[in-house]
Amino acid sequence: MAKRLGILWFRNDLRLHDNEALTDALKHADELLPVYIFDPRVWRDTLPLTGYRKMGAHRGQFILESLIDLKQNLRDRGSDLLVRFGKAEEVLAELSQETHASWVFCNRERMDEELKIQNAVEIALWAIGREVYFSRGKLLYYTADLPFPITQTPDVFTQFRKDTERFTPVRDPLPAPSKIHACEDAIDYGQIPDLSEFDLRLPPEDPRAAIRQRGGETAGLDRLAYYFFESQAVDTYKETRNGLIGSDYSTKFSAWLANGCLSPKKIYWELKAYEDKNGANDNTYWVHFELLWRDFFRLLGKKYGNKIFHKGGIKKEAKDWSQDKEKFQRWVDGTTGTPFIDANMVEIARTGFMSNRGRQNVASYLVKDLNIDWRMGAEYFEHILTDYDVTSNWCNWMYVAGVGSDPREDRYFNIMSQAQRYDPQGEYVKLWLPELGQVPAESVHHPDGLTDAQQSQYDLRLGASYPMPLVPSEKWMKKKGAHKAGRGRRRR
């Protein structure tokens, strides 16, 4: 009897543990051919408003490292990872005919660009008598277990959290297989390229980086074990999660989650194992709380589809935002003249990472203080972030812009209050803006208040060594106490 071959198409699920498509493939196929496709629509296309590449160097490098790790993990189980370049529908149809594969297995994606590729794959395979077998399982919760249909997902997080926590179990993660029977045909599995293949160049590794998030399931699982059990940093998570410097103030799981190297269910059950051993508290619960936000945004994306990319968001209330390219570029370059904003923008450009607190502030500044179209900021984050996740990114930006799920319309962050609260000594600003290194803590967040004599004393010249501000700090100083910034949402 002929052996049945299945193709396993890896996408944003670069792991072997808790991989539903892999589990389904092993149930149906006698032999498996794992494949990753470098699709130009993912790796080379640009974004409509800003012209930035969708795939930036930081995320690109993380994915390449993840593929190297995945390839090794597959080899350890008797298989390998086939690497191909081209449009997914063309590559998979060609491979199916070459290998006489019976099926293509993959985990389903739900947003527009991914859906278009999925549909094209399904049509191309149907035309040659092959079938795509879609699996699910990217969420903490299975949609079948939710107490409401996706179309009735609550628009407010608090209601979503109450409904799911009360009624919805978290299923056990699926185990990684110990053995995978590879395709017996002679196949050139190809080589994983480097960034230069895509005309991308990574900045030199910066010693100031909060963490070097190396790609791959192995590194993700190592970070999980370290954060929960080795350092036990989870015991202070809620208290420290708004930090700015160092590796342990937050979980830093985001890049591994976004690229599918870590399963949210795996994190949840490791958290429960930690609580069983060491006790539960507000800090450990808050990790679960943040995983709920990730599910919430994914379900909103499924519910509203392309509306999360529209100027008016899901509220359909577009405001008169500008697309001033000069101001936007100063924001991107970290030359706004507001140190707390600039330090965060320098960090993200150099490392592909920014803290949750930083993300909330730079987004509020761009939209509320510069009056720039929020979608331009969301596009830049899509390009630059290592941990870019489509629904988390776009729903968070909607949230700050006031066109998302937040019941409060005017979510405004007083940048000066935030800076003085979360960086009271200016240590973070001075780390990323060394030109302000001699400015005392009481002035470092608003150097535009320094006299000429003071600037000379602190080896600073506004307009030369550091830019004049687009928004004078006096604006926020006057408003201190008048506005309270909300907690916003994090990406960890």
C-alpha positions in Angstrom: 0.0 0.0 0.0 1.4 3.4 -1.0 2.3 5.7 1.8 0.4 8.9 2.1 2.5 12.1 2.1 1.3 15.3 3.7 2.9 18.8 3.3 3.1 20.8 6.5 3.2 24.5 5.7 4.7 26.6 8.5 3.7 30.2 8.7 3.4 32.2 12.0 3.7 29.0 14.1 7.4 28.2 14.1 7.4 25.5 16.8 6.7 21.8 17.4 5.0 22.0 20.8 1.2 22.8 20.8 1.1 22.9 17.0 -2.3 21.8 15.9 -1.5 21.6 12.2 1.5 19.3 13.0 -0.6 17.1 15.2 -3.3 16.8 12.6 -0.8 16.1 9.9 0.7 13.3 11.9 -2.7 11.7 12.4 -3.5 11.6 8.7 -0.2 11.3 6.8 2.4 8.4 6.9 5.2 10.8 5.8 5.5 14.5 6.4 7.2 17.2 4.4 7.6 20.4 6.5 8.0 23.6 4.4 8.5 27.3 4.9 7.9 29.6 2.0 9.6 33.0 1.6 6.6 34.7 0.0 7.5 38.1 -1.6 4.1 39.5 -0.4 5.3 39.0 3.2 9.1 39.6 2.8 9.3 42.3 0.1 6.0 44.3 -0.1 5.7 47.8 1.2 3.1 49.6 3.3 0.7 52.0 1.6 0.9 55.2 3.8 4.6 55.2 4.8 6.3 53.1 2.1 8.1 51.1 4.8 8.8 47.4 4.1 6.3 45.2 5.9 9.1 43.0 7.0 11.8 44.9 8.7 15.3 43.7 9.6 14.7 43.0 13.3 11.7 40.7 12.7 13.3 39.2 9.6 16.4 38.2 11.6 14.2 36.8 14.4 12.3 34.6 11.9 15.5 33.4 10.2 16.9 32.4 13.6 13.6 30.7 14.3 13.7 28.7 11.1 17.3 27.6 11.8 16.1 26.3 15.2 13.0 24.7 13.7 15.1 23.0 11.1 17.4 21.5 13.8 14.4 20.4 15.9 12.9 18.7 12.9 16.2 17.0 12.2 16.4 15.7 15.7 13.1 13.9 15.1 14.1 12.4 11.8 12.7 15.1 9.5 13.9 18.4 8.0 12.6 21.8 6.8 12.2 22.4 3.1 12.8 26.1 2.2 11.3 27.6 -1.0 10.9 31.1 -2.5 7.8 32.3 -4.3 4.1 32.8 -3.9 2.7 30.2 -1.6 -0.1 29.0 -3.9 2.4 28.4 -6.7 5.1 26.7 -4.6 2.6 24.4 -2.8 0.9 23.3 -6.0 4.2 22.6 -7.6 5.4 20.6 -4.5 2.2 18.7 -4.3 2.6 17.5 -7.9 6.3 16.7 -7.5 5.9 14.7 -4.4 2.4 13.3 -5.0 1.3 14.7 -1.6 -2.2 14.0 -0.6 -2.8 17.1 1.5 -1.4 20.4 2.7 -1.7 21.1 6.4 -1.5 24.5 7.9 -2.7 26.6 10.8 -5.4 29.1 9.7 -4.8 32.8 9.7 -7.8 35.2 9.9 -6.8 38.7 8.7 -7.2 40.0 5.2 -3.7 39.6 3.6 -3.2 36.2 5.1 -6.7 35.1 4.1 -6.1 36.2 0.5 -3.0 34.0 0.4 -4.9 31.1 2.1 -7.7 31.4 -0.5 -5.3 31.4 -3.4 -3.6 28.3 -2.0 -6.9 26.5 -1.6 -7.9 27.4 -5.2 -4.6 26.3 -6.7 -4.6 23.0 -4.9 -8.3 22.3 -5.6 -7.4 22.8 -9.3 -5.0 19.8 -9.2 -7.1 17.6 -7.0 -5.4 18.3 -3.7 -6.9 19.5 -0.4 -5.9 22.0 2.3 -6.5 20.9 5.8 -6.8 24.0 8.1 -6.2 23.8 11.8 -6.7 26.3 14.6 -5.1 26.8 18.0 -3.3 30.1 18.0 -5.4 31.5 20.9 -5.2 30.8 24.6 -8.9 29.7 24.2 -10.4 27.6 21.5 -13.2 29.5 19.8 -15.5 26.5 20.2 -15.1 26.8 24.0 -16.1 30.5 24.2 -19.4 31.4 25.7 -20.3 33.6 22.7 -19.9 33.3 18.9 -17.0 35.4 17.5 -19.5 37.8 15.9 -20.7 38.6 19.4 -17.3 39.1 21.0 -17.7 41.9 23.6 -16.3 45.2 22.4 -15.0 46.0 25.9 -12.2 44.0 27.4 -13.6 43.9 30.9 -16.7 42.2 29.8 -14.7 39.8 27.6 -12.4 38.9 30.6 -15.3 38.3 32.9 -17.2 36.1 30.5 -14.1 34.0 29.5 -12.6 33.6 33.0 -15.9 32.5 34.4 -16.9 29.9 31.7 -13.9 29.0 29.5 -11.3 26.4 30.3 -7.7 26.6 28.9 -7.0 23.3 27.1 -3.7 21.5 27.7 -1.1 22.2 25.1 -0.5 19.5 22.5 2.9 17.7 23.0 5.7 18.0 20.6 6.2 14.7 18.7 9.3 12.6 19.4 9.5 11.2 15.8 8.4 12.5 12.4 8.6 10.2 9.4 10.2 12.2 6.6 9.4 12.1 3.0 11.5 9.2 1.5 12.0 10.8 -1.9 15.3 12.5 -2.6 14.6 16.2 -2.0 16.8 19.3 -2.0 15.7 20.9 1.3 17.4 24.2 0.5 19.3 26.6 2.7 17.9 29.2 5.1 19.1 32.5 3.6 20.4 35.6 5.4 18.9 39.0 5.5 20.9 40.3 2.5 18.7 38.0 0.3 15.9 40.4 1.0 17.9 43.6 0.9 17.6 44.0 4.7 20.4 45.0 7.0 20.3 44.6 10.8 21.9 47.4 12.9 24.9 46.3 15.0 23.9 44.6 18.2 23.4 47.3 20.8 24.7 46.6 24.4 22.0 48.9 25.8 19.2 46.6 24.6 16.8 45.4 27.3 17.0 41.9 25.9 18.4 40.2 22.8 15.4 38.1 21.7 17.0 35.3 19.7 14.5 33.6 17.5 13.3 30.0 17.9 11.3 27.7 20.0 14.3 26.6 22.0 15.2 30.2 23.0 11.5 30.9 23.8 11.2 27.9 26.1 14.5 28.8 27.7 13.1 32.3 28.4 9.9 30.9 29.8 11.8 28.6 32.2 14.1 31.4 33.2 11.4 34.0 33.9 9.1 31.7 35.9 11.4 29.2 37.6 15.0 30.3 37.5 14.8 34.0 38.3 11.2 33.9 39.6 10.8 37.4 38.2 7.1 36.6 37.7 6.6 37.2 41.4 7.0 40.9 40.9 5.6 41.2 37.4 2.6 43.5 38.1 4.8 45.8 40.1 7.7 46.0 37.6 5.9 45.7 34.2 6.1 49.4 33.5 9.9 49.4 33.7 12.2 50.7 31.0 15.6 49.3 31.6 16.8 45.7 31.9 15.6 42.2 30.9 13.4 41.1 33.8 10.9 44.0 34.4 8.5 42.2 32.0 8.2 38.7 30.6 9.6 39.7 27.2 7.7 36.7 25.7 6.2 38.9 23.0 8.5 38.1 20.0 8.2 34.4 20.6 4.5 34.6 20.9 4.1 36.8 17.8 6.1 34.5 15.6 4.6 31.3 17.0 7.7 30.1 18.8 5.8 29.9 22.1 2.2 28.8 22.6 0.0 30.9 24.8 -1.4 27.7 26.3 2.1 26.6 27.1 2.8 29.8 29.0 -0.5 29.5 30.8 0.1 26.0 32.1 3.7 26.7 33.0 2.3 29.7 35.0 -0.1 27.3 36.7 2.8 24.9 37.5 4.7 27.9 39.1 1.6 28.9 41.1 1.1 25.3 42.3 4.7 25.3 43.6 5.1 28.8 44.8 1.7 30.2 45.3 -0.5 32.5 43.2 -0.7 36.2 43.7 -1.6 39.4 41.8 1.7 39.3 39.9 1.3 35.8 38.5 -2.4 36.5 37.7 -1.3 39.5 35.7 0.6 37.4 33.2 -2.7 35.5 32.5 -4.4 38.9 32.3 -2.1 40.0 29.5 -2.6 36.7 27.6 -6.3 37.5 27.7 -5.7 40.9 26.0 -3.9 39.0 23.2 -6.9 36.8 22.7 -9.3 39.7 22.9 -7.5 41.6 20.1 -7.4 38.5 17.9 -11.1 38.0 18.3 -11.8 41.7 17.6 -9.8 41.3 14.4 -11.9 38.3 13.5 -15.1 40.1 14.3 -14.4 43.4 12.5 -12.0 42.3 9.8 -10.5 45.1 7.8 -12.1 47.8 9.9 -9.1 47.6 12.3 -7.0 49.0 9.5 -9.4 51.8 8.6 -8.8 55.4 9.7 -12.0 55.5 11.7 -11.3 52.1 13.2 -14.1 50.0 14.6 -15.9 53.1 15.8 -16.0 54.6 12.3 -15.1 58.0 13.7 -12.2 59.2 11.7 -10.8 62.5 13.0 -9.0 65.2 11.0 -5.5 63.7 11.4 -2.6 65.0 9.3 -0.1 62.9 7.3 2.7 65.5 7.7 5.7 63.5 6.6 8.3 65.9 8.1 6.8 65.6 11.6 6.3 61.9 11.2 9.9 61.4 10.2 11.1 63.3 13.2 9.1 61.0 15.4 10.6 58.0 13.6 14.1 59.3 13.9 13.8 60.2 17.6 14.4 63.9 16.9 11.2 65.4 18.3 13.0 67.3 21.0 11.0 65.6 23.7 13.5 63.3 25.4 11.2 60.6 26.7 9.7 60.2 23.2 13.1 60.3 21.5 14.8 57.8 23.8 12.0 55.3 23.1 12.2 55.8 19.4 16.0 55.4 19.3 15.6 52.1 21.3 13.0 50.6 18.9 15.1 51.6 15.8 18.3 50.0 17.2 16.7 46.9 18.8 13.2 46.3 17.5 11.9 46.4 21.0 10.2 49.0 23.1 8.6 48.7 26.6 4.8 48.8 27.0 5.0 52.1 28.7 7.1 53.5 25.9 4.7 52.3 23.2 1.7 54.0 24.9 3.5 57.3 25.2 5.0 57.5 21.7 1.7 56.5 20.2 -0.2 59.1 22.2 2.4 61.8 21.3 2.2 61.0 17.6 -1.6 61.0 17.5 -2.7 63.4 20.2 0.2 65.9 20.3 1.3 65.9 16.7 -2.1 65.1 15.3 -0.6 62.5 12.9 -2.7 59.7 11.3 -2.5 56.8 13.7 -2.2 54.3 10.9 1.2 55.8 9.9 2.5 54.9 13.4 0.9 51.4 13.2 2.7 50.9 9.9 6.0 51.9 11.3 5.6 49.5 14.2 4.7 46.8 11.7 8.0 47.4 10.0 10.3 47.9 12.9 9.0 45.6 15.7 10.5 42.2 16.3 7.3 41.2 18.1 4.9 42.6 15.5 1.5 40.8 15.7 -1.1 42.1 13.4 -4.1 42.3 15.7 -2.2 43.3 18.8 -0.4 46.1 16.9 -3.4 47.5 15.0 -5.9 47.2 17.9 -3.5 48.8 20.3 -3.0 51.8 18.0 -6.8 52.1 17.5 -7.1 52.0 21.3 -4.7 55.0 21.7 -6.3 56.9 18.8 -9.7 56.6 20.3 -11.3 54.6 17.5 -11.0 51.2 19.0 -12.5 49.3 21.9 -11.8 51.7 24.7 -15.0 53.1 26.2 -13.1 56.3 27.0 -12.7 58.4 23.9 -10.0 60.8 25.1 -7.1 58.6 26.1 -4.4 61.1 26.5 -1.0 60.7 28.0 0.7 63.6 29.6 4.2 62.9 28.4 5.9 65.0 31.1 4.0 63.4 33.9 4.7 59.9 32.5 8.4 60.7 32.0 8.8 62.0 35.6 6.8 59.1 37.0 8.5 56.2 35.2 12.0 57.7 34.6 12.3 60.1 37.6 16.2 60.3 37.5 16.3 60.3 33.7 18.3 57.1 33.6 16.5 55.7 30.6 16.6 59.0 28.7 20.4 59.3 29.3 20.9 55.7 28.3 19.5 56.2 24.8 20.3 59.9 24.4 23.9 60.3 25.7 23.9 63.9 24.5 21.8 64.7 27.5 24.1 62.9 29.9 25.2 65.9 31.9 21.7 67.5 32.2 20.5 67.1 35.8 17.5 64.9 36.6 15.2 67.8 37.3 15.7 69.2 33.8 16.5 66.2 31.6 12.9 65.6 30.5 12.3 69.3 29.5 15.7 70.7 28.4 13.9 73.4 26.4 13.5 75.1 29.8 17.2 75.6 30.2 18.8 79.0 29.8 21.7 79.5 27.4 24.1 79.6 30.3 22.7 76.3 31.7 23.0 74.7 28.3 26.6 75.6 28.1 27.1 74.3 31.7 25.7 70.9 30.7 27.4 70.7 27.3 24.2 71.0 25.4 23.0 73.3 22.6 19.4 73.1 21.6 19.0 73.1 17.9 22.5 71.7 17.5 23.5 68.8 19.8 19.8 68.2 20.6 16.8 69.3 18.5 14.4 72.1 19.5 11.0 70.5 20.4 8.1 70.1 18.1 5.9 70.4 21.1 7.2 72.7 23.9 7.4 70.9 27.3 5.4 73.8 28.8 2.2 72.3 27.2 2.4 69.2 29.5 3.7 71.1 32.5 0.5 73.2 32.4 -1.6 70.2 32.0 0.0 68.2 34.8 -2.8 67.0 37.1 -5.5 68.0 34.6 -5.2 64.7 32.7 -4.5 61.2 33.9 -3.1 58.7 31.5 -4.9 55.4 31.3 -3.1 52.1 31.7 -3.4 51.3 28.0 -2.6 47.8 26.8 0.7 46.0 26.6 2.2 43.6 24.1 4.0 41.3 26.5 
